[in-house]
Amino acid sequence: MTASTEITSVTGHRRWDSRARPTVEVVVRTPAGTGRALAPAGASTGSGEAVDLRDGGEAFGGKDVTRAVAGVNGDIAAALTGMDVADQAAVDARLEEVDGEAGFARLGGNAAVAASMAVAQAAAVAHGVPLWRHLDPAAARLPLPEIQIFGGGAHAHGRLDIQDLLVVPLAAGSFREAFDWTVEIHRAAGRWLDERGRLAGVAEEGGWWPAFESNAEALEALVAAIEGAGLVPGEQVGISLDIAATQLVGSDGSYRLTREDRTYDRDGWGEVLLGWLDRFPIVSIEDPFAEDDPAGMALLTAAVGDRVQVVGDDFLVTDAERVRAAASDRTANTVLVKPNQAGTLTRAKAALDAAAEAGFGAIVSARSGETEDVTISHLAVGWGSGGFKVGSATRGERTAKWNELLRIEENLGPSARYAGRAGLGPWQSR
């Protein structure tokens, strides 16, 4: 440790996220400068996630974070002061030690992840480089983005059963072109909805909040929007679905589509999903079965092979051991990496590394409750993630992250490489 990388102070602050809910900001200071980060929060969450510590009570619907902030200013500050920001693993291990409970149940995963990210930012500042370059000086690949066009499920009060319908710009020549294509698709989707009287507003992550009669109609509309933007579905642009299927499960274990008033057992639900995969240019499907239904996940993974990403979000909760188990049991082929699910960057990176070892794909992802913090954009590049998912092409907390990737691409100049279709997983190069 040098004098410039020693932590001199850690402070916690109460800030606000994109859903007008309090969140935790952590500021880490060294003689060489300051790092800061804000914790995100999810709407649909897996039961194995790090604890999002909230105050309870009446204020802000029980969502205040004064306890988590106090933990930063007390135990976390005392534990981290004097440590080296350049030793991320040691800092993150200390965070786990000082909490002392599984899933950061005492101090909160929101406090822990904000502290972990702030330490990484402070280390980059101390070394005089952006965070992505601090993580990997040789990094040059921009991830394949998955960008929401229609929001449903918990992101749009259940107006559509599928939680997210996203586009994946497979054949773009650069990240800039990929985002340009997506904006045109978003515009075309808005026109399609408006012309048919189907536009109900904007979902939590910035996509259109549509009034569809069925989930298949939403998929048809998305294909029409891709074509309306002058692009070829399946060839230039694919579709990604976040089913968030745990939210569809009834007390008897069946899967229910409320919009269509239909209920399915595991096999029947699998047939619905396979029907969508055959009918539409879907290249990725996230949490297609409930988090406690590994048999369903295995059913779909076996059926699609490497033709489609089968992504574990609630199912894997950014946990390296769960990724290894999924590789052994063949219950997924891609992991969604959300740092706040893990609680620290070290734990999140371990899940991504486990995916690489297993031949899985990996998608670094934000949450529905977000802020202007752009740490995650740097993680996607510095960690070499194939994919990146932060919501739609609108709303400042989303565009902040897309714009940061555009800046990174410009900074890289001629050495920048866009992942494109290869970002779906290592099997694309087989």
Backbone torsions as a table, in degrees:
resi	resn	phi	psi	omega
1	MET	NA	135.4	172.7
2	THR	-100.2	164.7	-179.7
3	ALA	-58.9	-31.3	-174.9
4	SER	-75.1	-16.8	-177.4
5	THR	-108.2	7.6	178.0
6	GLU	-80.6	132.8	178.1
7	ILE	-72.6	120.8	179.1
8	THR	-97.5	-25.4	175.9
9	SER	-161.3	152.6	174.8
10	VAL	-133.3	126.3	179.2
11	THR	-130.7	143.9	177.4
12	GLY	-107.8	146.6	-177.0
13	HIS	-140.6	149.6	178.5
14	ARG	-94.3	119.5	-179.5
15	ARG	-124.3	-165.8	-175.3
16	TRP	-131.6	146.6	179.0
17	ASP	-108.5	-173.5	-172.2
18	SER	-72.0	-9.6	177.2
19	ARG	-105.3	17.5	-178.1
20	ALA	58.8	39.7	174.9
21	ARG	-116.7	146.0	177.5
22	PRO	-62.9	148.7	173.3
23	THR	-142.3	176.0	-175.0
24	VAL	-104.0	128.9	168.5
25	GLU	-111.8	137.9	175.5
26	VAL	-120.1	135.1	177.0
27	VAL	-116.7	124.2	179.2
28	VAL	-114.6	126.1	-177.5
29	ARG	-113.9	140.5	171.8
30	THR	-131.5	168.2	176.1
31	PRO	-59.4	-23.1	-177.6
32	ALA	-89.7	-8.0	-179.3
33	GLY	146.8	-171.1	-170.7
34	THR	-122.2	141.4	170.4
35	GLY	-119.1	142.7	178.9
36	ARG	-141.3	153.0	179.6
37	ALA	-157.0	153.0	178.8
38	LEU	-120.2	142.3	-178.7
39	ALA	-82.3	135.1	171.4
40	PRO	-87.1	176.8	177.1
41	ALA	-151.1	143.6	-178.1
42	GLY	-95.0	161.2	173.2
43	ALA	-94.8	-53.4	172.3
44	SER	-95.9	122.7	-173.7
45	THR	-128.1	148.4	176.1
46	GLY	-83.4	149.1	-176.9
47	SER	-67.2	-18.7	-179.2
48	GLY	-93.7	7.4	-179.2
49	GLU	-70.1	156.9	168.5
50	ALA	-58.3	147.4	-174.0
51	VAL	-70.7	128.5	173.1
52	ASP	-90.0	96.4	-170.5
53	LEU	-74.8	119.7	178.6
54	ARG	-124.0	161.4	-174.3
55	ASP	-77.1	-28.2	-169.9
56	GLY	74.4	-172.3	-178.7
57	GLY	84.3	-164.5	-173.5
58	GLU	-90.4	-33.7	-174.8
59	ALA	-60.9	129.5	177.7
60	PHE	52.2	37.8	178.5
61	GLY	62.9	26.2	-179.2
62	GLY	83.2	5.5	-171.2
63	LYS	-95.9	7.2	-178.7
64	ASP	-65.6	160.4	-172.7
65	VAL	-125.9	27.1	-177.4
66	THR	-64.0	-32.4	177.2
67	ARG	-66.5	-43.8	179.9
68	ALA	-65.3	-40.7	178.6
69	VAL	-64.9	-41.6	178.4
70	ALA	-61.7	-36.8	177.5
71	GLY	-63.9	-37.1	176.4
72	VAL	-63.7	-47.8	-176.4
73	ASN	-73.4	-14.7	178.6
74	GLY	-103.8	-93.8	-172.2
75	ASP	-63.6	-42.6	-176.7
76	ILE	-68.0	-44.7	179.0
77	ALA	-60.5	-43.8	179.9
78	ALA	-63.8	-37.8	-176.9
79	ALA	-73.5	-36.2	-173.1
80	LEU	-91.9	-25.4	-179.1
81	THR	-59.3	128.6	-177.1
82	GLY	95.6	-11.9	177.7
83	MET	-80.4	170.8	-176.0
84	ASP	-99.0	120.2	179.4
85	VAL	-65.9	-18.9	-179.8
86	ALA	-76.5	-11.4	-180.0
87	ASP	-107.9	77.7	-176.2
88	GLN	-59.6	-42.0	-177.4
89	ALA	-62.1	-41.9	180.0
90	ALA	-66.9	-40.6	178.1
91	VAL	-62.2	-47.1	-177.5
92	ASP	-66.6	-36.0	175.7
93	ALA	-64.5	-37.6	177.8
94	ARG	-66.0	-37.3	176.3
95	LEU	-60.4	-43.6	177.9
96	GLU	-64.4	-40.8	-178.2
97	GLU	-64.7	-45.0	-175.9
98	VAL	-71.0	-28.8	175.5
99	ASP	-71.5	-52.2	173.2
100	GLY	81.9	-0.5	180.0
101	GLU	-126.7	154.8	179.7
102	ALA	-62.4	138.1	175.9
103	GLY	66.4	23.0	180.0
104	PHE	53.9	43.4	-175.9
105	ALA	-69.0	-22.6	-177.5
106	ARG	-86.5	-51.3	-176.8
107	LEU	-96.1	-20.2	176.8
108	GLY	101.3	131.8	174.4
109	GLY	-63.6	-28.1	177.8
110	ASN	-66.9	-39.7	175.8
111	ALA	-67.6	-42.6	-176.6
112	ALA	-65.6	-46.6	-176.1
113	VAL	-69.1	-35.6	176.8
114	ALA	-64.7	-40.0	177.7
115	ALA	-65.8	-43.6	-179.6
116	SER	-61.4	-46.0	179.9
117	MET	-67.1	-38.5	179.8
118	ALA	-64.5	-37.0	176.2
119	VAL	-62.2	-44.6	178.4
120	ALA	-60.9	-42.8	178.6
121	GLN	-63.6	-40.6	179.4
122	ALA	-64.8	-37.0	178.3
123	ALA	-64.1	-42.0	178.6
124	ALA	-62.7	-43.8	178.1
125	VAL	-60.7	-44.3	-178.7
126	ALA	-61.6	-30.7	179.5
127	HIS	-94.2	0.3	174.5
128	GLY	71.2	28.7	-179.9
129	VAL	-134.9	158.8	173.2
130	PRO	-66.4	158.2	-174.4
131	LEU	-58.8	-41.7	-178.1
132	TRP	-59.7	-37.9	-179.9
133	ARG	-75.8	-32.1	174.9
134	HIS	-62.4	-38.7	-179.6
135	LEU	-70.5	-36.4	179.9
136	ASP	-157.1	102.1	-178.7
137	PRO	-58.4	-22.6	-178.0
138	ALA	-95.3	1.1	-177.1
139	ALA	-59.4	135.7	179.9
140	ALA	-148.9	0.4	-175.5
141	ARG	-100.6	129.8	173.8
142	LEU	-91.3	133.6	-174.4
143	PRO	-72.6	161.0	173.3
144	LEU	-76.3	118.2	-178.1
145	PRO	-83.5	144.8	168.6
146	GLU	-112.6	115.7	-168.7
147	ILE	-123.3	125.6	-174.2
148	GLN	-69.4	132.7	172.8
149	ILE	-108.1	-45.0	176.3
150	PHE	-119.6	136.0	175.9
151	GLY	-108.9	142.4	177.7
152	GLY	-146.2	-156.3	177.6
153	GLY	52.9	-137.7	-178.7
154	ALA	-69.0	-12.6	179.8
155	HIS	-88.4	-8.0	-179.6
156	ALA	-147.0	37.3	175.2
157	HIS	51.9	36.8	172.8
158	GLY	71.8	17.0	-179.2
159	ARG	-66.2	-21.5	174.9
160	LEU	-136.4	139.2	-176.7
161	ASP	-67.7	-44.4	177.2
162	ILE	-66.0	133.3	-175.0
163	GLN	-73.9	-42.2	-178.7
164	ASP	-139.8	134.6	167.1
165	LEU	-115.3	117.6	-171.7
166	LEU	-124.5	161.4	173.6
167	VAL	-112.0	151.2	-177.0
168	VAL	-128.6	106.4	-176.2
169	PRO	-76.2	86.5	-171.1
170	LEU	-68.0	-39.8	-168.3
171	ALA	-107.1	10.9	177.8
172	ALA	-63.4	153.5	-178.8
173	GLY	-88.8	-11.5	-178.9
174	SER	-159.3	167.8	176.3
175	PHE	-65.1	-38.1	178.4
176	ARG	-58.7	-46.8	179.3
177	GLU	-65.4	-37.2	178.5
178	ALA	-58.7	-43.4	-179.2
179	PHE	-72.0	-37.4	175.1
180	ASP	-56.7	-46.9	179.3
181	TRP	-58.6	-44.2	-176.7
182	THR	-64.0	-40.7	179.0
183	VAL	-62.4	-39.8	177.9
184	GLU	-66.0	-37.6	176.9
185	ILE	-65.9	-42.2	178.3
186	HIS	-60.0	-43.0	178.7
187	ARG	-64.5	-43.5	-179.6
188	ALA	-64.9	-37.2	178.0
189	ALA	-64.7	-40.8	177.7
190	GLY	-62.1	-41.1	177.5
191	ARG	-63.7	-43.7	-179.4
192	TRP	-58.8	-46.2	-179.5
193	LEU	-66.0	-44.5	-176.6
194	ASP	-64.1	-41.5	-179.2
195	GLU	-64.1	-24.9	-176.7
196	ARG	-108.1	7.4	179.4
197	GLY	66.9	30.7	-175.6
198	ARG	-108.0	7.2	-176.4
199	LEU	-89.1	116.7	-176.3
200	ALA	-107.2	-8.8	-180.0
201	GLY	142.9	-151.4	-177.2
202	VAL	-125.8	133.2	-179.4
203	ALA	-79.4	173.4	-173.1
204	GLU	-58.8	-34.5	-177.1
205	GLU	-97.2	14.7	171.2
206	GLY	96.9	-10.9	177.5
207	GLY	-75.4	169.5	177.7
208	TRP	-65.4	141.8	175.3
209	TRP	-101.3	98.2	-170.5
210	PRO	-93.7	162.8	175.7
211	ALA	-113.9	76.3	179.6
212	PHE	-93.9	155.5	177.5
213	GLU	-87.4	-21.4	-179.4
214	SER	-151.5	162.6	178.1
215	ASN	-69.4	-35.6	178.1
216	ALA	-63.8	-35.0	177.7
217	GLU	-63.2	-36.1	177.5
218	ALA	-63.6	-40.9	178.1
219	LEU	-66.3	-40.6	176.2
220	GLU	-61.2	-41.3	-180.0
221	ALA	-65.6	-36.7	179.9
222	LEU	-68.2	-40.2	174.8
223	VAL	-60.7	-42.4	178.9
224	ALA	-63.1	-36.7	179.5
225	ALA	-67.7	-39.7	176.9
226	ILE	-61.6	-45.2	178.3
227	GLU	-66.2	-37.2	178.9
228	GLY	-63.9	-23.2	176.7
229	ALA	-88.0	5.0	178.4
230	GLY	79.8	23.0	-177.2
231	LEU	-117.1	161.5	-174.8
232	VAL	-100.9	114.1	179.0
233	PRO	-61.3	135.3	177.8
234	GLY	86.7	-33.1	-179.7
235	GLU	-94.9	-55.2	179.0
236	GLN	-93.2	-35.9	-175.9
237	VAL	-135.5	127.8	175.0
238	GLY	-102.3	175.6	179.0
239	ILE	-114.5	140.5	174.0
240	SER	-121.6	137.7	178.4
241	LEU	-118.1	135.5	166.2
242	ASP	-108.3	104.4	-176.7
243	ILE	-76.5	-36.0	-175.0
244	ALA	50.6	53.5	-167.3
245	ALA	-65.7	-20.8	177.2
246	THR	-56.0	-31.9	-179.7
247	GLN	-73.7	-12.5	-178.2
248	LEU	-94.7	-8.2	-171.5
249	VAL	-84.6	131.9	175.6
250	GLY	-89.0	178.0	-177.9
251	SER	-63.4	-21.8	179.7
252	ASP	-93.6	5.7	178.6
253	GLY	85.7	1.1	179.1
254	SER	-81.7	162.4	178.6
255	TYR	-104.2	125.7	-174.9
256	ARG	-119.1	126.7	171.2
257	LEU	-96.1	103.1	-175.4
258	THR	-65.2	-39.4	-177.8
259	ARG	-60.9	-30.9	-175.9
260	GLU	-107.9	-0.7	179.9
261	ASP	52.1	50.7	179.7
262	ARG	-131.1	144.3	-179.2
263	THR	-125.8	140.7	-175.5
264	TYR	-133.3	147.0	166.7
265	ASP	-81.1	-178.9	-175.6
266	ARG	-56.6	-49.3	-177.0
267	ASP	-65.6	-40.1	179.4
268	GLY	-65.3	-40.1	178.2
269	TRP	-66.2	-38.0	176.2
270	GLY	-60.9	-37.8	177.4
271	GLU	-65.1	-37.6	176.9
272	VAL	-61.4	-48.3	-178.7
273	LEU	-62.7	-44.5	179.6
274	LEU	-65.4	-32.0	175.4
275	GLY	-64.2	-41.8	176.7
276	TRP	-64.3	-41.1	-179.0
277	LEU	-65.2	-34.0	178.4
278	ASP	-75.3	-32.3	-172.5
279	ARG	-87.9	-30.0	-173.1
280	PHE	-123.1	156.7	-176.7
281	PRO	-79.2	61.9	-177.3
282	ILE	-88.0	126.6	-179.0
283	VAL	-111.0	-9.2	-177.6
284	SER	-152.1	137.5	178.6
285	ILE	-139.2	121.5	-171.9
286	GLU	-104.1	136.1	-179.3
287	ASP	42.0	58.9	-178.7
288	PRO	-68.8	-25.2	174.4
289	PHE	-123.5	165.4	-175.9
290	ALA	-63.0	157.4	-177.6
291	GLU	-62.1	-24.3	179.2
292	ASP	-104.5	25.7	179.1
293	ASP	-125.1	67.2	-179.9
294	PRO	-63.1	-27.1	178.2
295	ALA	-64.8	-38.7	176.7
296	GLY	-66.2	-43.1	178.3
297	MET	-61.1	-41.2	179.2
298	ALA	-66.3	-37.1	179.3
299	LEU	-58.2	-49.0	-177.0
300	LEU	-72.1	-41.3	-179.6
301	THR	-60.2	-41.0	178.4
302	ALA	-66.3	-36.7	-176.7
303	ALA	-70.5	-35.1	-174.0
304	VAL	-99.2	-17.2	-178.1
305	GLY	58.4	-131.5	177.4
306	ASP	-98.2	13.8	-179.4
307	ARG	-70.8	-29.3	-175.2
308	VAL	-139.3	143.1	170.1
309	GLN	-67.2	125.9	169.5
310	VAL	-107.7	105.5	-166.4
311	VAL	-99.8	131.5	174.0
312	GLY	-98.2	116.6	174.9
313	ASP	-110.5	-84.7	173.6
314	ASP	-57.8	-28.4	-177.2
315	PHE	-70.8	-34.0	-176.2
316	LEU	-112.9	-21.1	178.0
317	VAL	39.4	45.3	174.2
318	THR	50.8	47.7	-177.2
319	ASP	-121.7	120.9	-174.6
320	ALA	-60.0	-41.1	-179.3
321	GLU	-65.5	-37.8	177.6
322	ARG	-67.4	-35.6	176.7
323	VAL	-63.1	-44.9	179.4
324	ARG	-62.7	-40.3	178.4
325	ALA	-65.0	-39.7	179.0
326	ALA	-65.2	-35.6	177.0
327	ALA	-66.4	-39.6	179.8
328	SER	-69.1	-41.3	-176.0
329	ASP	-90.6	-7.1	-178.8
330	ARG	56.4	51.2	179.1
331	THR	-103.5	2.0	176.3
332	ALA	-168.5	170.9	172.2
333	ASN	-135.7	6.0	-178.3
334	THR	-148.9	142.6	177.0
335	VAL	-113.3	137.8	170.0
336	LEU	-90.3	126.1	-175.5
337	VAL	-106.4	109.0	177.8
338	LYS	-118.0	109.5	-176.1
339	PRO	-54.4	-35.4	-177.1
340	ASN	-74.5	-19.3	172.5
341	GLN	-65.7	-36.2	-177.0
342	ALA	-84.8	-33.4	180.0
343	GLY	101.1	-28.6	176.7
344	THR	-142.6	161.0	177.3
345	LEU	-67.0	-34.8	-179.9
346	THR	-62.6	-42.9	178.1
347	ARG	-67.4	-40.0	179.3
348	ALA	-64.4	-43.7	179.1
349	LYS	-64.7	-34.0	178.2
350	ALA	-62.5	-38.0	177.4
351	ALA	-65.9	-40.8	178.6
352	LEU	-66.1	-41.2	178.3
353	ASP	-64.7	-38.7	177.4
354	ALA	-62.9	-36.7	177.3
355	ALA	-63.7	-43.5	179.5
356	ALA	-62.2	-42.5	179.2
357	GLU	-63.0	-32.7	-177.7
358	ALA	-86.7	-3.6	-175.3
359	GLY	76.0	21.4	178.2
360	PHE	-83.2	160.8	164.9
361	GLY	-82.0	168.0	178.8
362	ALA	-147.0	138.0	179.7
363	ILE	-129.8	115.6	173.7
364	VAL	-78.1	133.5	-170.2
365	SER	-136.3	145.5	171.4
366	ALA	-86.4	-167.3	179.5
367	ARG	-125.4	171.4	179.7
368	SER	-69.5	-33.6	174.8
369	GLY	-95.1	102.5	-172.5
370	GLU	-124.6	174.7	178.6
371	THR	-136.5	-173.1	177.9
372	GLU	-75.2	-3.4	179.9
373	ASP	-59.9	133.8	-176.5
374	VAL	-115.4	14.5	-179.5
375	THR	-51.6	-41.0	-174.1
376	ILE	-63.7	-29.8	176.4
377	SER	-63.3	-40.7	179.1
378	HIS	-69.6	-36.5	177.6
379	LEU	-62.5	-42.4	-178.1
380	ALA	-59.3	-40.4	180.0
381	VAL	-79.7	-49.0	-176.3
382	GLY	-65.5	-28.9	177.5
383	TRP	-91.7	-4.2	178.5
384	GLY	69.2	33.5	-179.9
385	SER	-66.6	140.5	177.7
386	GLY	-70.5	-36.9	-176.3
387	GLY	-125.3	167.7	-178.1
388	PHE	-151.1	131.6	-174.2
389	LYS	-139.5	118.3	179.1
390	VAL	-134.3	8.3	-178.5
391	GLY	116.0	-146.1	-173.4
392	SER	-91.4	-172.8	179.2
393	ALA	-91.6	7.1	-179.6
394	THR	-122.6	170.1	179.8
395	ARG	77.7	133.0	-171.8
396	GLY	-59.2	-34.9	-179.6
397	GLU	-69.9	-19.8	176.2
398	ARG	-89.2	-50.0	-177.1
399	THR	-64.9	-26.3	175.9
400	ALA	-56.4	-40.1	-177.5
401	LYS	-77.7	-39.9	175.6
402	TRP	-63.8	-44.2	-179.6
403	ASN	-62.4	-35.0	178.2
404	GLU	-65.2	-37.3	176.1
405	LEU	-66.4	-36.5	175.9
406	LEU	-62.9	-39.8	177.7
407	ARG	-64.6	-41.7	179.5
408	ILE	-63.2	-42.2	178.1
409	GLU	-60.7	-43.7	178.4
410	GLU	-64.5	-39.1	179.3
411	ASN	-63.6	-37.5	179.0
412	LEU	-69.9	-29.3	179.2
413	GLY	62.8	-137.7	-175.8
414	PRO	-62.1	-19.9	-178.9
415	SER	-80.8	-9.5	-178.5
416	ALA	-65.6	137.6	176.4
417	ARG	-126.6	132.7	177.2
418	TYR	-93.7	129.3	-174.3
419	ALA	-61.4	-40.8	-177.6
420	GLY	56.7	-145.1	-177.2
421	ARG	-58.7	-30.5	-179.9
422	ALA	-62.8	-20.4	179.0
423	GLY	-68.9	-12.3	179.2
424	LEU	-69.9	-24.2	-179.8
425	GLY	156.6	160.2	-176.5
426	PRO	-63.1	-20.4	-179.8
427	TRP	-67.9	-16.1	-179.4
428	GLN	-65.6	-21.2	-178.7
429	SER	-100.8	5.8	-179.4
430	ARG	-76.9	NA	NA
